[in-house]
Amino acid sequence: MIIQALAFYLFSAVAIAAGVMVISARNPVHSVLFLILAFFNSAALFVLMGAEFLAMILVVVYVGAVAVLFLFVVMMLDINFVELRQGFLQYLPVGTLIGIILLLELVLIFGGWVAAPEAAANVAIEIPPPAELHNSAALGRVLYTKYIYLFQAAGMILLIAMIGAIVLTLRARPDVRRQRIASQVARRPEDVLEIKKVPSGGAG
Amino acid sequence: MPAEIGFLSMAAPEIFMACAAMLLLMGGVFLGERSARLITWLSVATLLMAALLVLSVAPGESRLVLLSDLFVTDSFGVFMKVLVLAASAVTLIMSLGFNEREQIARFEYPILVVLATLGMMMMISANDLIALYMGLELQSLALYVVAAFHRDSLRSTEAGLKYFVLGALSSGMLLYGCSLIYGFLGTTNFSDIAAVFAGEADVTPSVGLVVGLVFLMVGLAFKVSAFPFHMWTPDVYEGAPTPVTAFFAAAPKLAAVALLLRVLIGPFQGLAGEWQQVVVALSIGSMLLAAFAAINQTNIKRLMAYSGIGHIGYALVGLAAANEAGVRAVLIYMAIYLVMVIGTFCCILCMRNGGRMVEGIDDLKGLAKTSPGMALVLAIFMFSMAGIPPLAGFFGKLYVFLAALNAGLYALAIIGVLASVVAAFYYVRIVKVMYFDEPVGSFDRPVGREMVAVQTVTGLMILLFFLWPGPLLAAAEAAVRALFAA
């Protein structure tokens, strides 16, 4: 038990510290790397709660895709981050105030948390206790059986996203010189070479 | 297991559409860019085939829930699906000539339309909040892409982006509403939600549930472009290529109205007292805004956008009555609206001057002298939209206002009639421009056989509806009975 508690405090402390570093690091690439650290620690917190599927999704989706996308954006786009940061101290008081209000609201919400009494009676699928069944297995049991319709619909949506991305970006550009290997190989000397006899001696 | 497969055949139209769209995509990729015409006609055939399948698996009086209670088929679904499929097919046919002339004829366009239509059918058949959202996103994502389909045109790209951003916002609101409903009821299934309210005669719902329902309605109001969630409509209608606008004004609007009816009459009928006020507010706002904002428009596509907002307002009058007569009036109104809007856009697609599309109302000057046939058809649609008897549009309005009066919503009906009087001004102005102004130039001819056919058929349907209204009324009646039996 004590190891679990220690692990919880370790992971949450690192996650919060990484979160602070994300907004305070000077180099934007470092910010993104700290963001990835924060994601990993949050994933570890999910594992501690027994939600290993969410933990894996967080790593796969956020670290694997979103954070890498951020890195690309930060490194490829020419954004002047020094200029973006200029008003930091100026906006600090207002920002802190909003942060405190948000924190208070969250405390109030979680303090007054009650589950709707009638909601429990209607749950679509009983959640199996984690000790009996891993939650990825529990999700797998319903995803491909009960929710196969929605799963297939999600597949169609991704297909549309793919078609859309191609339709809106792929274009045949006539002004680009492409390498045509076949025509290069098929070139014959007599088509492209012209042998000129240069008169020697020079009469004139 | 055999019983399950037999059940699955009730979803045959959707399964067929999904498979056909993927096959057409493969065909298009293999045949290359020149296959646009072939793929378009095959897509039209797919849509018509799907409509036949919808009719052949129609469950009649009964109501079938399948695919783990996520999908429902009933007469209401059949009615709406047939209309949506027909609208998509006709707008695809209308797009052929335009896309080829503007050199944006690509095989992806008809495939995206088929996929969007598939999304609409899933919306119409949704029996669960998640299924609703999946259908809606399938439809919307395809629509964002086709709005920006003319990617070399700045306005088309802008329309696509604007539609995407506002559509994403509306999806967010809808999801927020769904999550609140799920949080307060513990279920996303429509049958289960309906069962929660069926037990008690006089339910006092929790505030969170009502907030969730309102957010859900806001998300759907975006999709039907009802006031005050209409602001994307004029810009998107103006910017998108005209056949795409015609498609937007017809099928997706009908599907979104169907979804609104499905949600409000199905699971949330017990909360009618709560959502009625929202519907009344949306309706009054849409009718008044459309009546006054359309007066100053000079672009006919923008005018049609405002006109569409107004028509949604009138349709919502019927929904506000929240009884069988009201919903039947909504169905009749939307069916007639569909025919009018397709016919009108068919005329707009024929507005070409010197090989270039023109969209100004002034370009219609003296149309009665230069092309009398088209002027006559357009005049029929304008009079019908204004609600002049004996054209079909009059009957649509008559039914919704009668339903509102019978339900005791006198103020709403009176505001509706007054708004339609104001709206009559800008419809009749187009007729005046066509018949009494001197011609400034004539439109290019010939316009194409398919355009003439669409204009003639839709024009005759509107003109002669009063002679033979029986089939539509009977179909709407059956659809409404199925919806209320749920």
Interface residues (C-beta under 8 A of the other chain):
Chain A: A116 E118 A119 A120 A121 N122 V123 A124 T145 K146 Y147 I148 Y149 L150 Q152 A153 A154 M156 I157 L159 I160 A161 I163 G164 I166 V167 L168 R171
Chain B: A18 M22 L25 L67 S68 L70 F71 R106 E108 I111 L112 L115 L118 G119 M122 I130 A131 M134 G135 E137 L138 L141 A142 Y144 V145 A148 F149 R151 G160 G183 F184 L185 G186 T187 T188 N189 D192 V196 S206 G208
